[in-house]
Amino acid sequence: MLDRAGMEALMKALDSALAKTDSARPDVYELEIAAQGLARAAQLLGQRYIWSGTNVPYLARGKQDGR
C-alpha cells in the first residue's frame, strides 16, 4: 500500500509521462489517462470515511397524498 508521499510521487510520474506522450499514439495516451484515473480512484478509496445512516420519518397513510 502506498503512503501519501508514494501516491504523490506516482501521480507526478503519471503526469510527467502524460506530458511526454506522443500525440500520434492515441492508444498510449488513452492508457495513461486510464492509469491516472485508476491511481486517483485508489487514492480516494484509501482515505478514511465515516458511514452515517438515518431513518426517514414515518408518514402515516392518512397524511400521504392520494396519488
Biopython code that builds the backbone (N, CA, C, O; Angstrom):
import numpy as np
from Bio.PDB.StructureBuilder import StructureBuilder

atoms = [
    (1, "MET", "N", (0.841, -1.178, 0.000)),
    (1, "MET", "CA", (0.000, 0.000, 0.000)),
    (1, "MET", "C", (0.889, 1.245, 0.000)),
    (1, "MET", "O", (1.891, 1.303, 0.712)),
    (2, "LEU", "N", (0.519, 2.216, -0.788)),
    (2, "LEU", "CA", (1.299, 3.447, -0.883)),
    (2, "LEU", "C", (0.907, 4.418, 0.218)),
    (2, "LEU", "O", (-0.271, 4.562, 0.547)),
    (3, "ASP", "N", (1.906, 5.083, 0.782)),
    (3, "ASP", "CA", (1.605, 6.154, 1.714)),
    (3, "ASP", "C", (1.383, 7.439, 0.909)),
    (3, "ASP", "O", (1.439, 7.430, -0.320)),
    (4, "ARG", "N", (1.138, 8.511, 1.600)),
    (4, "ARG", "CA", (0.842, 9.777, 0.924)),
    (4, "ARG", "C", (1.978, 10.220, 0.001)),
    (4, "ARG", "O", (1.732, 10.660, -1.122)),
    (5, "ALA", "N", (3.206, 10.104, 0.469)),
    (5, "ALA", "CA", (4.355, 10.516, -0.346)),
    (5, "ALA", "C", (4.487, 9.623, -1.574)),
    (5, "ALA", "O", (4.788, 10.106, -2.665)),
    (6, "GLY", "N", (4.263, 8.331, -1.402)),
    (6, "GLY", "CA", (4.327, 7.411, -2.534)),
    (6, "GLY", "C", (3.252, 7.696, -3.564)),
    (6, "GLY", "O", (3.504, 7.627, -4.767)),
    (7, "MET", "N", (2.044, 8.018, -3.093)),
    (7, "MET", "CA", (0.953, 8.334, -4.014)),
    (7, "MET", "C", (1.230, 9.631, -4.758)),
    (7, "MET", "O", (0.955, 9.740, -5.953)),
    (8, "GLU", "N", (1.772, 10.611, -4.051)),
    (8, "GLU", "CA", (2.120, 11.873, -4.721)),
    (8, "GLU", "C", (3.199, 11.655, -5.781)),
    (8, "GLU", "O", (3.143, 12.248, -6.858)),
    (9, "ALA", "N", (4.174, 10.811, -5.476)),
    (9, "ALA", "CA", (5.237, 10.504, -6.442)),
    (9, "ALA", "C", (4.655, 9.780, -7.654)),
    (9, "ALA", "O", (5.040, 10.053, -8.791)),
    (10, "LEU", "N", (3.731, 8.861, -7.408)),
    (10, "LEU", "CA", (3.083, 8.145, -8.512)),
    (10, "LEU", "C", (2.307, 9.109, -9.405)),
    (10, "LEU", "O", (2.404, 9.042, -10.630)),
    (11, "MET", "N", (1.540, 10.004, -8.790)),
    (11, "MET", "CA", (0.755, 10.959, -9.580)),
    (11, "MET", "C", (1.668, 11.892, -10.384)),
    (11, "MET", "O", (1.357, 12.219, -11.529)),
    (12, "LYS", "N", (2.793, 12.323, -9.795)),
    (12, "LYS", "CA", (3.747, 13.164, -10.531)),
    (12, "LYS", "C", (4.334, 12.410, -11.713)),
    (12, "LYS", "O", (4.479, 12.965, -12.802)),
    (13, "ALA", "N", (4.673, 11.130, -11.492)),
    (13, "ALA", "CA", (5.242, 10.322, -12.571)),
    (13, "ALA", "C", (4.225, 10.140, -13.697)),
    (13, "ALA", "O", (4.582, 10.208, -14.873)),
    (14, "LEU", "N", (2.970, 9.910, -13.343)),
    (14, "LEU", "CA", (1.933, 9.764, -14.368)),
    (14, "LEU", "C", (1.717, 11.075, -15.117)),
    (14, "LEU", "O", (1.559, 11.071, -16.338)),
    (15, "ASP", "N", (1.710, 12.188, -14.401)),
    (15, "ASP", "CA", (1.565, 13.495, -15.050)),
    (15, "ASP", "C", (2.727, 13.756, -16.008)),
    (15, "ASP", "O", (2.532, 14.250, -17.118)),
    (16, "SER", "N", (3.936, 13.417, -15.560)),
    (16, "SER", "CA", (5.127, 13.613, -16.386)),
    (16, "SER", "C", (5.066, 12.744, -17.640)),
    (16, "SER", "O", (5.379, 13.205, -18.738)),
    (17, "ALA", "N", (4.666, 11.499, -17.474)),
    (17, "ALA", "CA", (4.562, 10.596, -18.624)),
    (17, "ALA", "C", (3.500, 11.085, -19.602)),
    (17, "ALA", "O", (3.682, 11.004, -20.816)),
    (18, "LEU", "N", (2.399, 11.589, -19.072)),
    (18, "LEU", "CA", (1.322, 12.088, -19.930)),
    (18, "LEU", "C", (1.774, 13.322, -20.719)),
    (18, "LEU", "O", (1.398, 13.493, -21.878)),
    (19, "ALA", "N", (2.576, 14.171, -20.091)),
    (19, "ALA", "CA", (3.070, 15.373, -20.767)),
    (19, "ALA", "C", (4.023, 15.029, -21.908)),
    (19, "ALA", "O", (4.140, 15.788, -22.870)),
    (20, "LYS", "N", (4.707, 13.883, -21.804)),
    (20, "LYS", "CA", (5.674, 13.481, -22.823)),
    (20, "LYS", "C", (5.080, 12.576, -23.899)),
    (20, "LYS", "O", (5.783, 12.177, -24.827)),
    (21, "THR", "N", (3.803, 12.252, -23.783)),
    (21, "THR", "CA", (3.188, 11.316, -24.716)),
    (21, "THR", "C", (3.113, 11.901, -26.115)),
    (21, "THR", "O", (2.768, 13.068, -26.302)),
    (22, "ASP", "N", (3.437, 11.080, -27.078)),
    (22, "ASP", "CA", (3.361, 11.461, -28.485)),
    (22, "ASP", "C", (1.898, 11.485, -28.908)),
    (22, "ASP", "O", (1.188, 10.491, -28.756)),
    (23, "SER", "N", (1.449, 12.611, -29.436)),
    (23, "SER", "CA", (0.040, 12.734, -29.833)),
    (23, "SER", "C", (-0.304, 11.820, -31.007)),
    (23, "SER", "O", (-1.481, 11.605, -31.297)),
    (24, "ALA", "N", (0.702, 11.284, -31.681)),
    (24, "ALA", "CA", (0.451, 10.365, -32.793)),
    (24, "ALA", "C", (0.098, 8.967, -32.287)),
    (24, "ALA", "O", (-0.278, 8.101, -33.077)),
    (25, "ARG", "N", (0.215, 8.741, -30.986)),
    (25, "ARG", "CA", (-0.101, 7.436, -30.387)),
    (25, "ARG", "C", (-1.285, 7.558, -29.442)),
    (25, "ARG", "O", (-1.103, 7.533, -28.225)),
    (26, "PRO", "N", (-2.495, 7.690, -29.975)),
    (26, "PRO", "CA", (-3.665, 7.861, -29.099)),
    (26, "PRO", "C", (-3.909, 6.660, -28.191)),
    (26, "PRO", "O", (-4.485, 6.813, -27.113)),
    (27, "ASP", "N", (-3.477, 5.460, -28.610)),
    (27, "ASP", "CA", (-3.670, 4.277, -27.762)),
    (27, "ASP", "C", (-2.850, 4.383, -26.483)),
    (27, "ASP", "O", (-3.328, 4.017, -25.410)),
    (28, "VAL", "N", (-1.624, 4.879, -26.586)),
    (28, "VAL", "CA", (-0.774, 5.050, -25.407)),
    (28, "VAL", "C", (-1.332, 6.156, -24.519)),
    (28, "VAL", "O", (-1.339, 6.038, -23.294)),
    (29, "TYR", "N", (-1.801, 7.233, -25.153)),
    (29, "TYR", "CA", (-2.376, 8.348, -24.408)),
    (29, "TYR", "C", (-3.582, 7.881, -23.598)),
    (29, "TYR", "O", (-3.718, 8.241, -22.429)),
    (30, "GLU", "N", (-4.451, 7.089, -24.205)),
    (30, "GLU", "CA", (-5.630, 6.575, -23.507)),
    (30, "GLU", "C", (-5.247, 5.683, -22.332)),
    (30, "GLU", "O", (-5.887, 5.727, -21.282)),
    (31, "LEU", "N", (-4.205, 4.873, -22.507)),
    (31, "LEU", "CA", (-3.737, 4.024, -21.411)),
    (31, "LEU", "C", (-3.219, 4.860, -20.245)),
    (31, "LEU", "O", (-3.451, 4.526, -19.083)),
    (32, "GLU", "N", (-2.523, 5.939, -20.559)),
    (32, "GLU", "CA", (-2.009, 6.794, -19.498)),
    (32, "GLU", "C", (-3.136, 7.523, -18.779)),
    (32, "GLU", "O", (-3.080, 7.696, -17.562)),
    (33, "ILE", "N", (-4.148, 7.946, -19.505)),
    (33, "ILE", "CA", (-5.314, 8.578, -18.881)),
    (33, "ILE", "C", (-6.008, 7.573, -17.965)),
    (33, "ILE", "O", (-6.400, 7.919, -16.851)),
    (34, "ALA", "N", (-6.162, 6.338, -18.424)),
    (34, "ALA", "CA", (-6.782, 5.296, -17.601)),
    (34, "ALA", "C", (-5.948, 5.021, -16.349)),
    (34, "ALA", "O", (-6.504, 4.824, -15.268)),
    (35, "ALA", "N", (-4.628, 5.007, -16.483)),
    (35, "ALA", "CA", (-3.751, 4.783, -15.333)),
    (35, "ALA", "C", (-3.901, 5.905, -14.311)),
    (35, "ALA", "O", (-3.909, 5.653, -13.106)),
    (36, "GLN", "N", (-4.019, 7.137, -14.786)),
    (36, "GLN", "CA", (-4.228, 8.256, -13.873)),
    (36, "GLN", "C", (-5.567, 8.107, -13.141)),
    (36, "GLN", "O", (-5.652, 8.350, -11.937)),
    (37, "GLY", "N", (-6.595, 7.711, -13.866)),
    (37, "GLY", "CA", (-7.904, 7.526, -13.244)),
    (37, "GLY", "C", (-7.885, 6.438, -12.190)),
    (37, "GLY", "O", (-8.480, 6.592, -11.123)),
    (38, "LEU", "N", (-7.205, 5.338, -12.480)),
    (38, "LEU", "CA", (-7.100, 4.249, -11.505)),
    (38, "LEU", "C", (-6.301, 4.674, -10.279)),
    (38, "LEU", "O", (-6.652, 4.325, -9.152)),
    (39, "ALA", "N", (-5.238, 5.421, -10.497)),
    (39, "ALA", "CA", (-4.435, 5.896, -9.368)),
    (39, "ALA", "C", (-5.249, 6.849, -8.505)),
    (39, "ALA", "O", (-5.174, 6.798, -7.278)),
    (40, "ARG", "N", (-6.016, 7.705, -9.136)),
    (40, "ARG", "CA", (-6.860, 8.655, -8.378)),
    (40, "ARG", "C", (-7.945, 7.902, -7.609)),
    (40, "ARG", "O", (-8.240, 8.245, -6.464)),
    (41, "ALA", "N", (-8.537, 6.890, -8.221)),
    (41, "ALA", "CA", (-9.551, 6.088, -7.539)),
    (41, "ALA", "C", (-8.939, 5.385, -6.329)),
    (41, "ALA", "O", (-9.558, 5.336, -5.266)),
    (42, "ALA", "N", (-7.741, 4.847, -6.478)),
    (42, "ALA", "CA", (-7.063, 4.193, -5.362)),
    (42, "ALA", "C", (-6.773, 5.192, -4.250)),
    (42, "ALA", "O", (-6.870, 4.861, -3.068)),
    (43, "GLN", "N", (-6.424, 6.393, -4.624)),
    (43, "GLN", "CA", (-6.146, 7.440, -3.643)),
    (43, "GLN", "C", (-7.423, 7.769, -2.857)),
    (43, "GLN", "O", (-7.391, 7.882, -1.632)),
    (44, "LEU", "N", (-8.525, 7.919, -3.559)),
    (44, "LEU", "CA", (-9.788, 8.237, -2.890)),
    (44, "LEU", "C", (-10.268, 7.089, -2.015)),
    (44, "LEU", "O", (-10.736, 7.312, -0.898)),
    (45, "LEU", "N", (-10.156, 5.868, -2.511)),
    (45, "LEU", "CA", (-10.631, 4.718, -1.756)),
    (45, "LEU", "C", (-9.733, 4.406, -0.558)),
    (45, "LEU", "O", (-10.163, 3.738, 0.382)),
    (46, "GLY", "N", (-8.505, 4.879, -0.588)),
    (46, "GLY", "CA", (-7.585, 4.642, 0.509)),
    (46, "GLY", "C", (-7.784, 5.580, 1.684)),
    (46, "GLY", "O", (-7.161, 5.408, 2.731)),
    (47, "GLN", "N", (-8.649, 6.574, 1.518)),
    (47, "GLN", "CA", (-8.903, 7.509, 2.603)),
    (47, "GLN", "C", (-9.862, 6.901, 3.622)),
    (47, "GLN", "O", (-10.522, 5.898, 3.352)),
    (48, "ARG", "N", (-9.925, 7.502, 4.752)),
    (48, "ARG", "CA", (-10.811, 7.049, 5.816)),
    (48, "ARG", "C", (-12.147, 7.783, 5.681)),
    (48, "ARG", "O", (-12.182, 9.002, 5.516)),
    (49, "TYR", "N", (-13.240, 7.027, 5.753)),
    (49, "TYR", "CA", (-14.579, 7.585, 5.622)),
    (49, "TYR", "C", (-15.423, 7.211, 6.829)),
    (49, "TYR", "O", (-15.130, 6.233, 7.517)),
    (50, "ILE", "N", (-16.454, 7.976, 7.083)),
    (50, "ILE", "CA", (-17.425, 7.685, 8.127)),
    (50, "ILE", "C", (-18.767, 7.454, 7.454)),
    (50, "ILE", "O", (-19.230, 8.268, 6.654)),
    (51, "TRP", "N", (-19.382, 6.326, 7.794)),
    (51, "TRP", "CA", (-20.682, 5.996, 7.221)),
    (51, "TRP", "C", (-21.741, 6.333, 8.255)),
    (51, "TRP", "O", (-21.675, 5.878, 9.397)),
    (52, "SER", "N", (-22.701, 7.120, 7.856)),
    (52, "SER", "CA", (-23.763, 7.529, 8.755)),
    (52, "SER", "C", (-25.095, 7.166, 8.132)),
    (52, "SER", "O", (-25.366, 7.529, 6.988)),
    (53, "GLY", "N", (-25.921, 6.459, 8.868)),
    (53, "GLY", "CA", (-27.241, 6.078, 8.367)),
    (53, "GLY", "C", (-28.329, 6.682, 9.235)),
    (53, "GLY", "O", (-28.179, 6.789, 10.452)),
    (54, "THR", "N", (-29.400, 7.067, 8.616)),
    (54, "THR", "CA", (-30.525, 7.629, 9.356)),
    (54, "THR", "C", (-31.806, 6.929, 8.924)),
    (54, "THR", "O", (-31.850, 6.275, 7.882)),
    (55, "ASN", "N", (-32.816, 7.073, 9.713)),
    (55, "ASN", "CA", (-34.119, 6.513, 9.418)),
    (55, "ASN", "C", (-35.042, 7.665, 9.029)),
    (55, "ASN", "O", (-35.199, 8.620, 9.790)),
    (56, "VAL", "N", (-35.644, 7.580, 7.864)),
    (56, "VAL", "CA", (-36.541, 8.657, 7.423)),
    (56, "VAL", "C", (-37.780, 8.682, 8.298)),
    (56, "VAL", "O", (-38.204, 7.634, 8.784)),
    (57, "PRO", "N", (-38.371, 9.845, 8.514)),
    (57, "PRO", "CA", (-39.578, 9.910, 9.345)),
    (57, "PRO", "C", (-40.731, 9.132, 8.707)),
    (57, "PRO", "O", (-40.893, 9.128, 7.487)),
    (58, "TYR", "N", (-41.510, 8.490, 9.532)),
    (58, "TYR", "CA", (-42.653, 7.714, 9.056)),
    (58, "TYR", "C", (-43.800, 8.664, 8.758)),
    (58, "TYR", "O", (-44.122, 9.537, 9.563)),
    (59, "LEU", "N", (-44.411, 8.487, 7.599)),
    (59, "LEU", "CA", (-45.562, 9.287, 7.210)),
    (59, "LEU", "C", (-46.771, 8.360, 7.175)),
    (59, "LEU", "O", (-46.859, 7.469, 6.331)),
    (60, "ALA", "N", (-47.679, 8.575, 8.079)),
    (60, "ALA", "CA", (-48.863, 7.712, 8.167)),
    (60, "ALA", "C", (-49.666, 7.775, 6.868)),
    (60, "ALA", "O", (-49.624, 8.768, 6.141)),
    (61, "ARG", "N", (-50.391, 6.702, 6.596)),
    (61, "ARG", "CA", (-51.136, 6.607, 5.338)),
    (61, "ARG", "C", (-52.136, 7.750, 5.173)),
    (61, "ARG", "O", (-52.322, 8.243, 4.060)),
    (62, "GLY", "N", (-52.767, 8.169, 6.235)),
    (62, "GLY", "CA", (-53.745, 9.265, 6.164)),
    (62, "GLY", "C", (-53.131, 10.603, 5.798)),
    (62, "GLY", "O", (-53.830, 11.483, 5.296)),
    (63, "LYS", "N", (-51.843, 10.772, 6.037)),
    (63, "LYS", "CA", (-51.170, 12.032, 5.721)),
    (63, "LYS", "C", (-50.522, 12.025, 4.339)),
    (63, "LYS", "O", (-49.969, 13.037, 3.906)),
    (64, "GLN", "N", (-50.587, 10.894, 3.649)),
    (64, "GLN", "CA", (-49.979, 10.790, 2.321)),
    (64, "GLN", "C", (-50.950, 11.318, 1.257)),
    (64, "GLN", "O", (-52.167, 11.305, 1.440)),
    (65, "ASP", "N", (-50.390, 11.769, 0.172)),
    (65, "ASP", "CA", (-51.193, 12.232, -0.961)),
    (65, "ASP", "C", (-51.900, 11.042, -1.605)),
    (65, "ASP", "O", (-51.377, 9.928, -1.583)),
    (66, "GLY", "N", (-53.047, 11.260, -2.161)),
    (66, "GLY", "CA", (-53.836, 10.199, -2.777)),
    (66, "GLY", "C", (-53.145, 9.557, -3.974)),
    (66, "GLY", "O", (-53.410, 8.393, -4.277)),
    (67, "ARG", "N", (-52.280, 10.273, -4.651)),
    (67, "ARG", "CA", (-51.574, 9.703, -5.791)),
    (67, "ARG", "C", (-50.486, 8.832, -5.287)),
    (67, "ARG", "O", (-49.752, 8.241, -6.079)),
]
sb = StructureBuilder()
sb.init_structure("model")
sb.init_model(0)
sb.init_chain("A")
sb.init_seg("    ")
for serial, (resi, resn, name, xyz) in enumerate(atoms, 1):
    if name == "N":
        sb.init_residue(resn, " ", resi, " ")
    sb.init_atom(name, np.array(xyz, "f"), 0.0, 1.0, " ", f" {name:<3s}", serial, name[0])
structure = sb.get_structure()
